[in-house]
Amino acid sequence: MTNASLNPADLRYLAAAAGAAPSLHNSQPWFFRPTIDGCGIAVYADGTRAIPLTDPNGRAMHISIGAAVFNLRVAAAQLGREPLVTLLPHDDADPSPTAVLDLGRFARTPLPYGPDLYSAIARRHSSRLPFANRDVPERVLGELIAAADAEDVVLAVLEEADARRVLNLTAEAERRTAADLARQAETRAWLRLEEPAADGIPQEALGPQDHDARVPVRAFTGHPPSSPTTTQRFEALPQVATLTTHFDRPQDWLRAGQAMERAWLVATVHGLRVSVLHQAVEWPDTRANLRDPQTGPGYVQMVLRMGYGPPGTPTPRRPVSETLGTAEAGDDATTVNGTGRDTAPPLGSNRR
């Protein structure tokens, strides 16, 4: 069947799943609209949520939006739809979408990505806590590599020497950021230490610093910290992986985001925790040095730390009423049903 329109409940369901994607400082830099024909959903970058000093060219923003696109693909499968994704489409009628998903066809399979990843969307959290000194099984690592490869992105699990090299670059970038007062102020602007909020990083999600300084966890509250921090002993040798693309264009950043979220959801299915070590990709020289020269050309888009341990604290999410607009151009964030209420079903409910 084709040309099956999405109803308002379907659109809210899709937007709720997309909005659960990870983003730099939990900025959630996206909004969504149904397509004019009613059979798809378009994804837009929300420039008001940019982080310009840390992310001057929008690379991290595109990666975040790519992660939201992958969540849309997973949720679409739950609705029995087969998503046809166009990245950075050129359309005179609507020139600004970052991605458009045509959902007018019924899916050929209910689980197009292997395991059922939909329930993992709500369980996926960044964990800035210590992990156990336990190796990730080769079988699981193979699934993560295959998940990224399916999105044309290379996930490389680093051996000890490379892992220590990448951690040292991350620590160097963290020290450099600590000395940059403007970047520190930009980061602190996304902290939500007192009042509840729908975005940013709450106090309980910050996590401790590594007592032995082996894992360079981002110090969100500055150097020296503007609020009390605790230290704990982290794993002796973190399991570190990089995500690399062949080119470094916006469409590659979007693919990297989809690969990151696909691998992260697979990891979540296996009880594996993940956090992002983003500091080294925020400075051009440390980012360039992240690449292993033995593996040939490529652009490292993300560094992930993986392991077994506590799940981490969920970060807040913007309501669907703020992120989902109508199909008419110019309605950036008006509600689909006009009620101003977030009526999307909870993540984890089965819509098939």
Beta strands, then each sheet from edge to edge (+ up, - down):
strand 1: 30-34
strand 2: 40-45
strand 3: 84-87
strand 4: 99-102
strand 5: 154-157
strand 6: 191-192
strand 7: 201-202
strand 8: 209-210
strand 9: 231-232
strand 10: 239-245
strand 11: 273-276
strand 12: 299-307
sheet 1: 1+ 2- 4+ 3-
sheet 2: 5+ 10- 12+ 11-
sheet 3: 6+ 7+
sheet 4: 8+ 9+
end
